[in-house]
């Protein structure tokens, strides 16, 4: 179905709806969802679409459920197109603020859900994971780099060369936790192989230390070139 919300009443009972699938009249298909996202100023290639998808609890990228649409906008009191545009723009511009880290984490977590090929899948294909990491961890979202280390570049380079497997939810979440640690202390002196990190993170740390920092030890000097 296609949605054009013009007033508070439209949020509760969306008007101008046309069912894409008569068997699921409360499901807004890809065409209708993407047209609606464009109407509210969402960049379909940017972090905007991830912000909107988290707010409206999309289970598949490009599909909306009517009740989630209603609940999402009602919870934010955004009952017109102009308010919805403003809300999404404000969330986008706030992502880099430390106070918005819980919002960013929520968007990050939900991105795993919509990056799956289908709702029955428990993993995300590596190519889809890489696309979403690049979207989430670069401007205008949070730039995953520190003064001496382009973390996102290293992470993608490592995975493309050495991992080549699908990404499960635990790896997705542990990558976020690793991101948080690295932006606080890029030296990685805090890192221990005895910790609860997945093996892919262990291998990535070794990759950075040995190939990007000149074979430094656990507390060695960083080779910043």
Secondary structure, 3 states (H helix, E strand, C coil): CCCCCCCHHHHHCCCCCCCCCHHHCCEECHHHHHHHHHHCCCCCCCHHHHHHHHHCCCCCCCCEEHHHHHHHHHHHCCCCHHHHHHHHHHHHHHCCCHHHHHHHHHHHHHHHHHHCCCCCCCEECHHHHHHHHHHHCCCCCCCCCECCECHHHHHHHHHHHHHCCCEEHHHHHHHHHHHHHHHHCCCCCCCCCCCCCCHHHHHHHHHHHHHHCCCCCCCCCCCCC
